[in-house]
Amino acid sequence: MLAPSKVINNSNPRECQQTGKLNMITEWTPIEVAEFIIDEGWDSAATPVRWNVSAGDSISVHISGMSNESQQVAMLALGAWTSVTGIEFTFVNSASAAQLDFSDTSGGPVGGWSSSGGYIISGFVHVDQSWINTYGSGIGDYGFQTYIHEIGHALGIAHPGHYESGGTTYETHAEFLNDSWQMTVMSYFSQTQNTYIDATRAFVVTPMIADIHAAQLLYGDSNTIRTGNTTYGENGNAGNYYDDIIDASGPVTFTIIDDGGIDTLRLINTAADQYIDMRGGGISDVYGLVGNMVIYTDTVIENLYLGRGNDTVTGNEADNYIRANTGYDTIYSLEGNDTIYAQDGHDAVYAGDGDDIIFGGSGADIADGGDGDDIIETAAGGDEIYGGAGNDYLNGNSRSDSIYGGTGNDTLWGEGGRDDIRGGHDDDTIYGGNGADILDGELGNNTIYGGSGRDVLYGGSGDDIIYGGAGGRDQYFGGSGADEFIYQVGDNNDQIYDFQNDIDLLDLSDFSVGNVWDYATEIDGDVVFNFGNRDILTVEFITIAELSDDVLIASP
């Protein structure tokens, strides 16, 4: 089963004075955008240019000449870049002592730098206080996005197109189809101004995926960004302002970068239908928005907790732990040894390669283990369970389930209900449980236990062992191969339909009755054993003489 994909293959026209032409012929990948915005996006400048720093180093910053509000938003925006680069910003009290100077009385918004020998020697960010008064300073406000954008310029990152100072539009100035805030905070185009992508208009609260690539091209990959066990979303511990993103005042878009640990996405407190792509480069729909969360290219998120909507999830190659919630959810777990709790609702789980564990919920679920030695257990609901390749353990529930073992030596349990269980390839062990079940070993040498209901038992093409089970009027079909039918005390009124003389074996050793043939009678071409207490076995289309050397009896 193929998983759906949105994997990636963004402030204002007043911010730069450049000219360009439309060359919007294809999508660009994040790395292609990154290469553009550190070089060609600067037009005639001698680029790329960068500060002579790397992760762990610092740039001195002057912000004390601004209003308290502007200082706060500047510090948050600087922290946004620290959170993806590892570069620190230290604050000094005079502009002359600073490498990077901020002001809120010099017009703008604008950001820039001066360089020498390929290195930035000074930079500036000017965002007038009136801009913040108009567009806000909180996380999720356009004023905050503006600061992230302008700091990007001061770090050596340009626009992703040859934009003009006024009248810039997606239709006439975009260089590539997916130029928007979803790709880069340096874009002029919101997600809805871009008519190619599918995303809700949302303000940027972190550098986006192409911006992070650009920063790493300039300053290196620090490999030190949140290396512990980090939780994003509710009850988060990512630090900086990441933990406040879910409480933003309006729609926001963000990119998660994480360099290690066992990490978790908690997206529980919503009834919206979410689409979560846990892969690097994946674009997700969270908290009722579309296309607003991006996972950085080499970031690995292991765990996911979902909300109450009808969610769709694509996992990644790690060992994922995914816990759904109420709602009709669809989960594609891909590679890795995954553990998935489907929870309530009519859910569908499609696991990939790896030894997976899947727990169904109270609805009528579909669970497919894929390749690997899987364990699948469902709860209440008439479920469809597919083991796939590998030696699987599949367990139904009290309702009527359909269970398919697939390839591998599987163990299949029907439990209660009227189950339809098919072993598939290889040597399987099948337990019907309570209820009137259909159990079919299909290929391989199978062992089949009928259970307490009125079961129909098919051995299939191999050398099978078939137990009728206590109670019920069971029907046995051994199929081809040398099969063994085991009829025991308390099995009730059963029938064997295709006993092969001198090939199959009938085991009556559970009956300590002396000579079993004293209880056998030929009736209408069949052999009928009547042991009393309603234990009656009929072997069709055979005589006592033919059957006599194919029966195992109790030792005297």
LINKA-V503416 format. One record per backbone hydrogen bond with DSSP energy under -0.5 kcal/mol. CO is the residue of the C=O (numbers start at 0). NH is the residue of the N-H. If there is no record, write none. Layout:
co	nh
CO	NH
CO	NH
This chain:
co	nh
9	180
11	14
12	15
15	17
22	24
25	176
28	32
29	33
30	34
31	35
32	36
33	37
35	38
35	40
36	157
37	47
38	41
39	42
41	44
44	46
49	119
50	52
53	56
56	87
58	89
59	98
59	99
60	62
60	91
61	101
62	65
66	70
67	71
68	72
69	73
70	74
71	75
72	76
73	77
74	78
75	79
76	80
77	81
78	82
80	83
80	84
81	85
85	55
87	58
89	60
91	62
93	96
94	97
98	122
99	61
100	124
102	126
103	128
106	127
109	125
111	123
113	120
113	121
115	118
117	49
118	115
121	113
122	100
123	111
124	102
124	126
125	108
125	109
127	130
127	131
128	132
129	133
130	134
131	135
134	141
134	142
137	140
138	248
140	144
141	145
142	146
143	147
144	148
145	149
146	150
147	151
148	152
149	153
150	154
151	156
152	155
160	162
162	17
168	172
169	173
173	22
174	24
175	178
177	179
179	182
179	183
182	209
182	210
183	186
187	189
188	180
189	193
192	194
196	198
202	252
207	211
208	212
209	213
210	214
211	215
212	216
213	217
214	218
215	219
218	54
219	221
223	225
224	258
225	259
227	229
229	263
230	236
230	237
231	265
232	235
238	241
240	243
241	244
243	246
244	247
250	202
252	204
253	293
254	256
255	295
260	262
262	301
262	302
263	231
263	265
264	266
264	304
265	233
267	269
269	307
271	273
271	308
273	275
273	311
274	276
274	284
275	277
275	313
277	300
278	281
280	7
281	294
283	285
283	291
283	292
284	274
285	288
289	199
291	253
292	283
293	255
293	295
294	280
295	298
298	300
299	301
301	320
302	264
303	322
304	266
308	310
310	329
311	275
312	331
313	277
317	319
319	321
319	338
320	303
321	323
321	340
322	305
326	328
328	347
329	312
330	332
330	349
331	314
333	351
335	337
337	356
338	321
339	341
339	358
340	323
342	362
344	346
344	362
346	365
347	330
348	350
348	367
349	332
349	333
353	355
355	374
356	339
357	359
357	376
358	341
358	342
360	378
362	364
364	383
365	348
366	385
367	350
371	373
373	392
374	357
375	394
376	359
380	382
382	401
383	366
384	403
385	368
389	391
391	393
391	410
392	375
393	412
394	377
398	400
400	402
400	419
401	384
402	421
403	386
407	409
409	428
410	393
411	430
412	395
416	418
418	420
418	437
419	402
420	439
421	404
423	442
425	427
427	446
428	411
429	448
430	413
432	451
432	452
434	436
434	452
436	438
436	455
437	420
438	457
439	422
441	460
441	461
443	445
443	461
445	464
446	429
447	449
447	466
448	431
452	454
454	456
454	474
455	438
455	457
456	458
456	476
457	440
461	463
463	483
464	447
465	485
466	449
471	473
473	494
474	456
475	496
476	458
480	482
482	504
483	465
483	485
484	486
484	506
485	467
487	490
489	470
491	493
493	537
494	475
494	496
495	539
498	500
499	502
499	503
504	484
504	506
505	507
505	551
506	486
507	510
509	511
510	512
510	553
512	514
513	515
514	517
515	518
516	519
518	529
520	522
520	527
522	525
524	541
525	522
525	527
526	528
526	538
527	520
527	529
528	530
528	536
531	534
533	535
534	530
535	493
536	528
536	538
537	495
537	539
538	526
542	546
543	547
546	549
547	550
549	505
551	507
